[in-house]
Amino acid sequence: MADDATALHDVLVDAFTRVDDAVASLTDQADPAVLTHRIDADANSIAWLIWHSARVVDDHITGLSGRDQLWPQWRDRFDLPFDEWATGYGQSSDEVAAVPGDSEALAGYFHAVHEATLEYVRGVDADEIERVVDDNWDPPVTAGVRLVSVVNDITLHIGQAQFIAGVAERATASG
């Protein structure tokens, strides 16, 4: 039987890897028109949801691990017309529309962030899970709570992206 730390690592690796696999399935040979499809004029696109999810993980996991974000290595490839450290929170409809349907960039950045995340979670132990990382809340946020929050956020967003992909593919097939 695995020890507690190994079991914890396995659960975290599995959770993050399932999302990485879903992103790969969304971006593998994806049509840019599908990646940028919006159900209505103000809805998020698949491209924005993947980019935002990668930015959130990059930002939040670096906050836990102390490493530098990977975003500066990818920023020029995306060439986005908004704040260079934006993560997507509170963005306008026009900003959502500005995220390109570049499947290679989206998959590449998300996967690079995923690999860095796995490096961190493989070192997580009980002390790290209980470490307070934000005492501006009551109760204070621990690393464990932050990890659950990140997994929840990206799972919901990639689920939204999968739904949009289904709608976009049906619209393309019938159109």
TORTI-224532 format. One record per residue: residue number from 1; residue in one letter; y, x, z of N, C-alpha, C in turn. Coordinates in steps of 0.05 Angstrom, whole numbers, plus 5000, padded with zeros to 4 digits. Last residue first. Layout:
N
num_residuo_n.c2_n.c1_n.c3_ca.c2_ca.c1_ca.c3_c.c2_c.c1_c.c3
NUM_A_Y_X_Z_Y_X_Z_Y_X_Z $
...
REM end
This chain:
175
num_residuo_n.c2_n.c1_n.c3_ca.c2_ca.c1_ca.c3_c.c2_c.c1_c.c3
175_G_5475_4519_4179_5501_4520_4166_5501_4528_4138 $
174_S_5429_4525_4205_5435_4498_4194_5460_4498_4177 $
173_A_5431_4578_4221_5408_4568_4206_5414_4541_4192 $
172_T_5477_4580_4252_5475_4596_4227_5453_4586_4209 $
171_A_5464_4546_4293_5487_4539_4277_5486_4555_4251 $
170_R_5421_4574_4315_5416_4548_4304_5439_4540_4286 $
169_E_5448_4620_4332_5427_4623_4313_5421_4596_4300 $
168_A_5483_4599_4371_5494_4612_4347_5472_4614_4325 $
167_V_5447_4579_4409_5465_4561_4396_5475_4573_4370 $
166_G_5422_4628_4424_5406_4605_4414_5424_4585_4398 $
165_A_5466_4656_4443_5451_4666_4420_5435_4644_4408 $
164_I_5480_4625_4488_5499_4627_4465_5484_4637_4440 $
163_F_5435_4638_4520_5441_4610_4512_5459_4610_4487 $
162_Q_5443_4692_4527_5419_4683_4514_5423_4654_4504 $
161_A_5491_4692_4556_5491_4704_4529_5466_4695_4514 $
160_Q_5475_4668_4603_5494_4654_4587_5494_4665_4558 $
159_G_5441_4710_4620_5430_4683_4614_5449_4667_4597 $
158_I_5480_4747_4629_5461_4752_4607_5446_4727_4600 $
157_H_5505_4723_4673_5520_4728_4648_5501_4733_4625 $
156_L_5464_4721_4712_5477_4696_4703_5491_4701_4676 $
155_T_5454_4776_4718_5432_4758_4709_5444_4732_4698 $
154_I_5502_4795_4736_5493_4803_4710_5470_4785_4699 $
153_D_5504_4769_4787_5526_4767_4768_5515_4773_4740 $
152_N_5457_4786_4814_5462_4758_4809_5482_4754_4786 $
151_V_5465_4842_4816_5442_4831_4801_5446_4802_4795 $
150_V_5512_4842_4848_5512_4853_4821_5489_4842_4805 $
149_S_5492_4819_4896_5515_4806_4882_5516_4816_4853 $
148_V_5454_4857_4911_5446_4829_4905_5467_4815_4889 $
147_L_5490_4900_4920_5468_4902_4900_5459_4874_4892 $
146_R_5520_4880_4963_5533_4887_4937_5512_4888_4915 $
145_V_5481_4876_5002_5494_4852_4993_5508_4857_4966 $
144_G_5469_4931_5008_5449_4912_5000_5461_4886_4989 $
143_A_5517_4952_5026_5507_4960_5000_5486_4941_4990 $
142_T_5553_4897_5056_5537_4920_5057_5529_4928_5029 $
141_V_5614_4869_5077_5595_4872_5055_5580_4899_5058 $
140_P_5623_4837_5140_5628_4858_5121_5606_4860_5100 $
139_P_5622_4764_5143_5615_4790_5153_5621_4812_5132 $
138_D_5683_4777_5124_5670_4770_5148_5646_4753_5142 $
137_W_5714_4832_5089_5701_4806_5090_5689_4802_5117 $
136_N_5730_4883_5087_5751_4863_5083_5740_4835_5085 $
135_D_5695_4925_5087_5699_4910_5113_5722_4891_5111 $
134_D_5648_4948_5047_5674_4933_5045_5677_4916_5070 $
133_V_5602_4973_5059_5618_4984_5037_5645_4970_5033 $
132_V_5558_4992_5108_5580_4975_5102_5597_4988_5081 $
131_R_5489_5001_5099_5515_5014_5100_5537_4994_5091 $
130_E_5439_4979_5092_5455_4968_5114_5483_4980_5115 $
129_I_5419_5008_5049_5421_4979_5047_5440_4967_5068 $
128_E_5418_5059_5073_5437_5053_5051_5440_5023_5048 $
127_D_5376_5053_5109_5403_5060_5119_5424_5053_5098 $
126_A_5333_5043_5075_5342_5022_5094_5370_5028_5104 $
125_D_5352_5072_5012_5334_5068_5034_5346_5047_5053 $
124_V_5357_5091_4945_5365_5073_4966_5344_5071_4987 $
123_G_5343_5121_4901_5349_5135_4926_5357_5117_4949 $
122_R_5338_5086_4860_5314_5100_4868_5318_5116_4894 $
121_V_5390_5069_4852_5372_5052_4867_5347_5066_4875 $
120_Y_5413_5114_4822_5422_5107_4849_5401_5091_4864 $
119_E_5382_5114_4775_5384_5138_4791_5393_5132_4820 $
118_L_5393_5062_4757_5366_5068_4767_5366_5094_4783 $
117_T_5446_5070_4741_5440_5051_4763_5412_5057_4775 $
116_A_5439_5102_4697_5453_5113_4721_5448_5096_4745 $
115_E_5412_5065_4664_5399_5090_4672_5412_5102_4697 $
114_H_5453_5026_4658_5427_5019_4670_5413_5045_4680 $
113_V_5491_5055_4630_5498_5045_4657_5472_5039_4672 $
112_A_5462_5060_4583_5471_5084_4597_5478_5077_4626 $
111_H_5457_5006_4568_5433_5021_4575_5440_5047_4590 $
110_F_5510_4992_4557_5495_4977_4578_5471_4994_4587 $
109_Y_5522_5028_4515_5536_5029_4540_5520_5015_4562 $
108_G_5483_5011_4476_5485_5038_4486_5499_5041_4513 $
107_A_5494_4957_4467_5468_4965_4478_5469_4993_4490 $
106_L_5548_4963_4447_5541_4945_4470_5515_4954_4483 $
105_A_5540_4998_4404_5558_5005_4426_5551_4989_4451 $
104_E_5505_4968_4372_5497_4995_4381_5515_5003_4405 $
103_S_5532_4920_4361_5508_4920_4377_5500_4947_4388 $
102_D_5593_4900_4362_5580_4925_4355_5555_4928_4372 $
101_G_5632_4858_4361_5603_4853_4360_5588_4877_4350 $
100_P_5687_4875_4406_5673_4874_4380_5643_4869_4383 $
99_V_5732_4838_4442_5708_4854_4445_5691_4852_4420 $
98_A_5772_4801_4432_5776_4828_4423_5752_4846_4426 $
97_A_5761_4753_4457_5756_4754_4428_5759_4783_4418 $
96_V_5780_4765_4508_5751_4760_4504_5745_4764_4474 $
95_E_5835_4765_4496_5821_4790_4505_5791_4788_4502 $
94_D_5843_4711_4484_5848_4732_4464_5835_4758_4471 $
93_S_5833_4688_4534_5816_4682_4511_5819_4703_4489 $
92_S_5842_4738_4586_5850_4715_4569_5830_4711_4547 $
91_Q_5808_4756_4646_5817_4761_4619_5823_4736_4604 $
90_G_5788_4757_4698_5814_4744_4692_5824_4749_4664 $
89_Y_5749_4814_4690_5758_4793_4708_5786_4783_4701 $
88_G_5739_4857_4657_5736_4830_4646_5745_4808_4665 $
87_T_5752_4907_4672_5724_4900_4675_5718_4871_4664 $
86_A_5796_4958_4651_5790_4930_4654_5759_4926_4656 $
85_W_5817_5008_4643_5797_5005_4665_5789_4976_4669 $
84_E_5855_5003_4603_5832_5020_4598_5810_5019_4620 $
83_D_5879_4939_4585_5878_4961_4605_5852_4977_4602 $
82_F_5867_4928_4514_5876_4920_4541_5872_4943_4560 $
81_P_5841_4930_4463_5871_4929_4465_5881_4920_4492 $
80_L_5788_4977_4454_5798_4951_4464_5828_4952_4469 $
79_D_5748_5013_4431_5776_5010_4421_5788_4983_4429 $
78_F_5695_5028_4436_5701_5000_4436_5730_4994_4427 $
77_R_5698_5083_4434_5681_5069_4415_5687_5040_4414 $
76_D_5731_5096_4477_5741_5099_4449_5724_5084_4429 $
75_R_5695_5086_4521_5720_5070_4517_5730_5072_4488 $
74_W_5653_5118_4535_5648_5097_4516_5674_5083_4507 $
73_Q_5668_5153_4574_5653_5164_4552_5649_5144_4529 $
72_P_5693_5119_4612_5709_5137_4596_5695_5150_4572 $
71_W_5645_5092_4635_5663_5079_4616_5681_5099_4600 $
70_L_5617_5114_4675_5610_5123_4648_5629_5112_4628 $
69_Q_5648_5135_4737_5641_5115_4717_5634_5127_4690 $
68_D_5620_5184_4781_5642_5175_4763_5631_5154_4744 $
67_R_5589_5167_4844_5590_5181_4818_5613_5171_4802 $
66_G_5583_5137_4889_5602_5158_4890_5604_5174_4864 $
65_S_5551_5092_4894_5538_5118_4892_5557_5142_4894 $
64_L_5585_5047_4899_5564_5052_4919_5554_5081_4918 $
63_G_5619_5052_4856_5630_5049_4882_5610_5054_4904 $
62_T_5582_5053_4816_5596_5078_4822_5609_5076_4849 $
61_I_5568_4999_4819_5548_5019_4827_5561_5046_4831 $
60_H_5616_4975_4801_5606_4970_4828_5585_4990_4837 $
59_D_5626_4996_4748_5646_4997_4769_5634_4995_4797 $
58_D_5577_4985_4722_5588_5012_4722_5608_5015_4745 $
57_V_5574_4929_4729_5553_4947_4741_5564_4975_4743 $
56_V_5620_4914_4700_5617_4907_4729_5596_4926_4742 $
55_R_5609_4934_4649_5632_4944_4664_5629_4938_4694 $
54_A_5564_4904_4635_5562_4933_4637_5585_4944_4654 $
53_S_5588_4853_4635_5565_4859_4653_5562_4889_4657 $
52_H_5625_4859_4593_5634_4853_4621_5612_4860_4641 $
51_W_5589_4867_4549_5609_4888_4557_5618_4884_4586 $
50_I_5562_4818_4551_5547_4843_4554_5566_4865_4563 $
49_L_5605_4782_4543_5587_4779_4567_5572_4805_4572 $
48_W_5626_4798_4493_5642_4800_4518_5624_4800_4542 $
47_A_5581_4787_4460_5592_4814_4462_5608_4817_4488 $
46_I_5577_4731_4467_5555_4749_4476_5566_4777_4479 $
45_S_5640_4704_4489_5621_4712_4469_5599_4728_4481 $
44_N_5667_4649_4526_5659_4677_4524_5639_4681_4501 $
43_A_5713_4600_4498_5687_4608_4511_5683_4638_4508 $
42_D_5756_4579_4471_5761_4594_4495_5736_4604_4510 $
41_A_5736_4552_4427_5757_4572_4423_5762_4589_4447 $
40_D_5664_4549_4438_5690_4537_4432_5711_4559_4432 $
39_I_5625_4586_4431_5617_4558_4430_5642_4541_4426 $
38_R_5631_4642_4391_5641_4628_4415_5636_4598_4411 $
37_H_5602_4702_4367_5603_4673_4366_5613_4662_4393 $
36_T_5593_4755_4367_5620_4747_4373_5624_4717_4371 $
35_L_5539_4759_4356_5549_4772_4380_5577_4763_4387 $
34_V_5537_4734_4306_5524_4721_4329_5535_4733_4355 $
33_A_5566_4771_4276_5576_4744_4278_5563_4728_4301 $
32_P_5533_4817_4278_5559_4817_4293_5571_4789_4295 $
31_D_5465_4806_4290_5487_4802_4271_5513_4802_4287 $
30_A_5422_4853_4319_5438_4829_4321_5460_4829_4300 $
29_Q_5383_4892_4327_5388_4882_4300_5404_4856_4300 $
28_D_5385_4879_4393_5368_4892_4373_5371_4878_4346 $
27_T_5414_4850_4430_5428_4868_4412_5411_4880_4390 $
26_L_5378_4819_4460_5402_4806_4448_5415_4824_4427 $
25_S_5341_4856_4477_5332_4835_4459_5355_4820_4446 $
24_A_5374_4887_4511_5362_4899_4487_5353_4877_4467 $
23_V_5385_4849_4550_5407_4859_4534_5396_4872_4508 $
22_A_5333_4845_4572_5346_4822_4559_5369_4830_4541 $
21_D_5327_4897_4593_5309_4888_4571_5321_4864_4557 $
20_D_5366_4895_4632_5369_4914_4611_5351_4906_4587 $
19_V_5343_4856_4665_5369_4850_4652_5373_4870_4629 $
18_R_5298_4883_4682_5295_4858_4668_5321_4851_4653 $
17_T_5320_4926_4709_5306_4931_4684_5302_4905_4668 $
16_F_5339_4904_4757_5358_4915_4738_5345_4919_4710 $
15_A_5289_4888_4780_5311_4869_4776_5331_4879_4755 $
14_D_5259_4936_4781_5250_4913_4766_5273_4894_4760 $
13_V_5290_4967_4817_5286_4976_4789_5277_4953_4772 $
12_L_5285_4935_4863_5311_4939_4851_5309_4949_4822 $
11_V_5229_4938_4872_5243_4912_4869_5269_4916_4854 $
10_D_5222_4994_4878_5208_4979_4857_5221_4952_4851 $
9_H_5252_5005_4924_5259_5017_4898_5247_5001_4875 $
8_L_5222_4975_4961_5250_4969_4956_5259_4980_4929 $
7_A_5173_5003_4959_5174_4975_4952_5203_4966_4946 $
6_T_5191_5053_4978_5180_5050_4951_5181_5021_4941 $
5_A_5206_5039_5030_5225_5050_5011_5216_5047_4983 $
4_D_5157_5021_5053_5180_5003_5050_5200_5013_5030 $
3_D_5100_5045_5014_5117_5044_5038_5141_5027_5032 $
2_A_5045_5009_4985_5070_5024_4983_5085_5023_5009 $
1_M_4976_5017_5000_5000_5000_5000_5025_5018_5000 $
REM end
